[in-house]
Amino acid sequence: MRTLPCLLLVLLLSGCASISLERDFDPSRDFAAYRSWSWMSDKLLYQPDDARLKSDLTEQRISQAVNDQLEQRGLRLAGNGQGDLKVQAMLIVDQRQDQITTQYGGGWGGYWGGYWGGPAFTETRSVDYKVATLQIDLYDAKDGKLVWRGSGEQIMRSQAPSPAERERAIRETVTQVLSQYPPR
């Protein structure tokens, strides 16, 4: 009888496996004027600042995916580091918790007013999980102000992904986040 709530939990979490997107931008900016970009001095920040998250491989994957997507949007990487936009990415991993309540048993009334079934039980459990957010910020290089921010949030699997799965997940997330640039 306890397999049903576990199955429902798995289905609930697998249904949330899609990437939740958000964006914000300065509507007073002329995004058509931006033609080139360069990285900020700290191209990728990690939150929390934890050695277990930091990886040159992750930074390379994110850098390449951002470069590819910005190029597809008509922005060229400035060779001299003096682009119209300054780009910075942030990888954020949060620990979250949900409460799941399941009710078992109980009765119902029959046609003649009889009572069928047994006693009702309610079980509440806490489920801990991690959520990864990849945030990409674009700053105007002239005044240093944030002009566009996009982020993608996704529940992390408990099993570590393979390098190929990491590559695919980063590319997919960056593609979806930057699909909202330039703002329309």
Secondary structure as UniProt FT lines:
FT   HELIX           3..15
FT   STRAND          20..25
FT   TURN            27..28
FT   HELIX           31..33
FT   STRAND          36..47
FT   TURN            51..53
FT   HELIX           56..72
FT   TURN            73..74
FT   STRAND          76..77
FT   TURN            79..80
FT   STRAND          85..109
FT   TURN            111..112
FT   STRAND          115..140
FT   TURN            141..143
FT   STRAND          146..155
FT   HELIX           163..178
FT   TURN            179..180
//
